[in-house]
Amino acid sequence: MTDLFTLNGRNAIVTGGAQGIGEAIVLALRDAGARVFICDVNPDTGRAAAERHGVEFVAGDVTDPDSVEAAFEHVVDAGGSVDVAVNNAGIVHNHPSEELDPADWRRVMAVNLDGVFYCCRAAGKRMLAQGSGSIINTGSMSGHIANHPQPQSAYNTAKAGVIHLTKSLAGEWSGRGVRVNSISPGYVGTDMTKRGLSNEEWRRVWLDDTPMGRVAEPREIAPAVLFLASDASSYCTGTDLVVDGGYTVW
């Protein structure tokens, strides 16, 4: 049974893999036997993380479809295939919607939704050609609920889009060997979340509304991705796996 979770001989790319949840995912895929490529817009951060973890780096800006295509082509050129694509890069703006600058709205959409589509398209073309592959998109519990007390309508909307994009692509590609799933984390102790936790009002509400009463560690999210990347989930496509400490049950 444990062999179902191995990724020996497979090539994986993780966008936003230099820190936070993405970095934990890189480690999980690496330890399962995959050849892992960190794709990050910041070459200094990305290369440092790749060197630290004994994996490879490829530059890529998920908001630029040409850059995305080049990054995925690099993986194929280096490894012969792209077998696992984890589309994880994301940002957030917490600003009242009635005052939200259109440029900030567009930036969140460009990274969190457009970028996921560009990466899915780049991965999908190559996986369809080879007849196999697993795509995992990072959604969020924010795609299911509207967080409070912080305002983040752009983030919530983008993540809801990611979840439905995942289902749409799963339906298109499932008959041709390509599985597309998503994960929806709750609050995780990344730098982005820690900034929010520094606001005492937000911290109190976030923890009180989470049945488990705490935020997750990034390493607690990574196994969900490993499951969806591996043959252990061979009958899963179009699935959104919620890992939120129970937040969405209330």
Buried (B, 14 or more C-beta within 10 A) or exposed (E): EEEEBBBEEBBBBBBBBBBBBBBBBBBBBBBBBBBBBBBBBEEEBBBBBBEEBEBBBBBBBBBBBEBBBBBBBBBBEEBEBBBBBBBBBBBBBBBEEEEBEEEBBEBBBBBBBBBBBBBBBBBBEBBBEBEBBBBBBBBBBBBBBEBEEBBBBBBBBBBBBBBEBBBBBBEEBEEEEBBBBBBBBBBBBBEBBEEBBEBEEBBEBBBEBBEEEEBBEBBBBBBBBBBBBBEBBEEBBBBBBBBBBEBBEE
